Amino acid sequence: MKTTSINIRRICLVAMAVAVNVAGGQIALLLRLPVYLDSIGTILVGALLGPLYGMLPNLLSGICLGLTTDIYSLYFAPAGMAVGLMAGLVFDKMAVKGRWIFLAAFFVTLPGTVISALISAGLFGGVTSSGSTVLVQLLSKTPLGMAGSVVAVQILTDYLDRLISIFLVCAVLNAMTADMRATLGKGK
């Protein structure tokens, strides 16, 4: 288990993760991608510092984006916090590499997807700022209806988003030296 003491390196890592989340989210919005790219920093912090720290970046980036450019981000912050929590737990309990990345993405995705689908369908009727809204609207005219469409699209897009994010995080972790990881509190 990772230590939870606060130091300047960890604060800077969380701040950098917020910036990565905001940049990724804005790129996905600008390009109207069906993925979100707003949890790369969250997953990185969860992997390096554990579940409690993992919840911070998405909370802070959700507040930043919610107050500036994308009000939906604020409402979806709890889903992102679940992603950070699960990333911290998954990276702590299993070696995330090779084909295990697919299983890790599933575990990181599931709780956040449930929360996201409830927020999207319950508060917004499936219409958000994400590029996946188009898919939801198309499927909502099928027998799935709005709620079923939101869940189906959310599972697909969230899994793809987390898979991309975990792949990128693993690349960063592999590029880090043992000394770099040790100074942040994770020497393994």
N, C-alpha and C positions, 0 to 999 in steps of 0.2 A: 504494500500500500504506500502511496506517495505521501510525503509530508505536506502539511497545509499551511506552513508559515508563510507570511507575506514578506516579499523582498522586492527591491527595485527591478530586478530582472523579470520577475513574474508579472509585476504591474506593467512593464513595458511590453512583455509578450502578449498580455491581454489587450493592451491598447493597439498593438500591431494587428492582432486578430480581428478587432473591431474594424480597423481600416480595410483589411482584406475582405471581410464580410460585406462591408458597404460597397467597396469597389466591385466585387463579384456580383452582388445584387443589382447594382446599377448597370453593369454590362449586360446581364441577363434581361433586365427590363428594357434597355435601349434596343437590344437586338430581338426582343420579343421571343426569347427562347422558351421552350416548354420546361426547362429546368431553372433552378433559382440561383445557384452558385453563391448563396449567402451564408453558407455554413462551413466553408473551408477553414476559416480561422477558428471557428468554434471546435471543430473536430481536432485541429492541431493542438489547441490548448487542452482539450480533454485527453488527448493521447500523451501529451507531455506532463501535464500537471494533475490530472485526475478529474473525477466527476464534478466536484464542487466548483473548481475553477472553470471547468468546461461549460458550465451553465452561464457564466458571466458574459462572454463575448456576444452571444446572440441577444441577450437581454439588453446590453448597452447599444448594440448596432440597431436593434429593433426600435429603441427609444430615439436614437439619432435619426434614422430614416423616417420614423413615424412623425417626428416633429419637423422634418425638413421637406422631403420629396415624396415619400410613399407611405401614406397613413396606414395602409394595410399591414406594413411591417410591424407596427406597434401591436396590433391584435394577434399576430402570429408569433410573437416573442416566446410565449409558453411552449410552443411546438419546438422552436429552436433550442430552448433550454433543455427540453427532453433529449434532443439530439446530442447536446454537449454532455449531459449526464450519462447517456448510454455510450457515447464515444469513450469517455473516461473509464467506464466499467469494462467495455469490450477490449480496449487496448491494455488494460491492466490484467485481464484474465486470459487473453489468448494472444498468440503470435500472429499478427495480422500481416501476412505476406502470401504471395503465390495465390493459389485458388481460395485460400481462407479469406481473401478480401471480399469475395462475394457473400460469404456467410456473415462476415463482420458488417457489411453494408445492410444486410437484412436486419440484424439485431439493432443496429443504430437507427434504422429507418422506422421500424414498426411502431414504437410508442409515439414518436413525433407525427407519423402519418395519421394515427387515430385522432390525436389532438387537432391536427391541421384540418382533417376532413370535417370534424365537428364544428370548428370555427368557420370554415368556408361555407358549408351548407347551412349551418344554423344562423350565422350572423349576416352572411352576404349572399345567400341564395346561389352559391357557386360562382359568382362573378367577382373576381379580384383583378389586381393589376398584372398578374402573371400571364405569360404566354400560354399557359395550360388552360386558361379560361376558354379559349376557342374550342379546345377538345371537349371540355365539360359541356359547353353549349350545344355542340354537335351531338354528343351522346345523350343529352337530356331529352331529346325527342324520340329516343328509342324506349323500349319497355323498361330500361333501367331507371328512367325518371331522373330527377335532379339529384336526389341523395345518392342513388346508386352510381350515377355518373361521376359525382364528386369523389366518392370513395375509389372507384376504378381508376380514374385519372390520377388521383393523389397517390395511390400505391405505385403506379407506374412511374410517374414523374419524380416522386420522392426517392424511390429506390435508385433510379438512374442518377439523380442529383447526388445522393450520398455515395454511390459507387464512384462517380467521378471525383468527388471530394476526398474520399478515403484513398483513392489511387494517388492523388496529388500529395496528400499528407504523408503517405508511405514513401513517396519519392523524396520529400523534404527530410523525413526522419532518417532515411538511408544516407542522405548527404551530410547529415550532422555527425560530428565526431562524438565519441564517448564522453570526452571532456565537456562538450557543449551540453549534452544531455545531463551530465552530472551537475553542472552549475545551476541547472533549472530544477534539480531534485529527482531526476529519473536517470540513474546511472546504468540501468540495464541496456 
